């Protein structure tokens, strides 16, 4: 490709993930304006400016990924019967999705690492987070795992 004066130039594709208020001169918000006009004018090394072009940018308001089989309100409780699970058993698998079909990053398995029959605690609180590459401060899901049917040996 060449410019109007036959000089070579490169074509670059730009993706804008965020624009600070300092750069834009004002706060940009999808809620108040879902598209913006960008005025672009290029110049070559000699300072010759080309025509100004206006590009309309449509904003995609990224939604955080969700964990489909956990509730946000307020806490998800999992009740486990100790006799049903051995060490290294998977007790829950989280499944996530993203409305923009971005890759969801999370480890979806909650796995025991001890024999639940004789474990002294009967309740655990866990935080599970699903993120995508645009997530800045994802809100964790809270899971309380309650274990019943334990037998604890007593000495005496």
N, C-alpha and C positions, 0 to 999 in steps of 0.2 A: 504494500500500500504506500501511497505517497500523498503528501499534502498538496495544496493548490500550487505552491512554488516548486513542486516535484521533490521536496525533501522527504526522507523516510520518517515515519513515525510509528509508534507502537500503539496497539489497541489494548487497553486494560479494562477488565471487568471489575467493578467495585461493588462491594456489599457493605452496607452501613449497618452496624449492630447497635450503635448508640451514638448520640451527639450530645455533647455537654452544652449547658446554657451559655458558657463562655464562647464557644465556637459559633453557636447559632444566633447569639445575641438575645435570645429569649428562651423560655422553657418550651420544649416541644412535647406535645402530649397526644397520644393516639385518641384519648377520650374527647379532646376538643377539636382535633383535626386529623382524620385518618389518612391524609395525603398532603404532600408538600411539593412546591415547585422549586427545582434547583436551577439556577442560572449558571451555565458553564461557558467559559471562554478560554481557549487555549492560545498559547503563544509559542513560537519556536525559539531556538537559541539566539537568533538575531533580534528578538523582541517583536517580531511581526505577529500581530494578533489576528486570529480568525474570527469568524462571525460568532456571535453569542447564540447558544442553543439553550432552550428551556426543556428540562426533563421533569416529568411528574413522578414522584416517588410515592408509591402506595405503601403504607405502614402495615406490617404484620405484627400485631400486638401479641408477643409470645406468651402463651399460657404455660404455666408450670406443668410438668408431667404429674400424673396421679397414680396412686396405687389402688387399683380397682377393687380389690377385695379387703380393704381396710377402711374404716370410717374415720373421718376427721372429728366427729362430733360425739362426745369430746374425746373418748378413748375407746379403743377396741380391746375387748377382753377375750382371751383364749383360755378355755378350761381344758386341762389335760388330766386324765386318769393315769397315775404313775405306772400301773401295771401294763398299760398299752404301749409304753415307749421304753426302749433300751438306749444305752449310750450310742451316739452317732446317728440316731434316727432323726429324720426330718419331721418336725412337728407343724410346720406351716411354710407355705411357699407364696410369697407376694407376687402378684402380677400387675405390671404397670402399663400405662399407655400415655401417649402424647397426642394432643389434637392436631399438631402440625406434622405429625409422623417423624419427629426427631428421634434419634436413638436415645432410649431411656437407659440411664446408668444406675444400677443398684444391684445388690446381692440379694436375691429373692428368697433364699432359704434360711429358716430359723431351725438350727440343728442342736440337739442335745449333745453335751460333751461329758455327761456323767450319768450314772444310773439314777433315775428319778425316784426309785423306790426308797432309797435311803438318804436322799439329799435333804439336808436340814431346812432349807428355805422352801416355802410353799408359794412364793409369789416373786415375780421378777417384772421390772418395768424396762421396756426397750424402746428405743427410738429408731424408726425406719425412715430413710430419706430416699426419694427418687429425684434425679436431676437429669437435665439435658445440658448441652454445651452452652446454653444461654442462661442457665439458672445462676442467679447471684446469691440469693439468700433463701434457699428452699426451706419450707416449713416442714418439720419432721412430723410423722405420724407417731402417735404413742400407742404402744401395745403393752398390755399387762397380761402376763402368762401366769395363770393360777394352777397349781398342781394339787390334786387330791389323791387320797388312797396311799399315802406314804406310810412306811413303817420305820420308825426311828428306834434303834436299839438304845436302851438305857442301861446304865451300870448301877449296881447298888445292891 
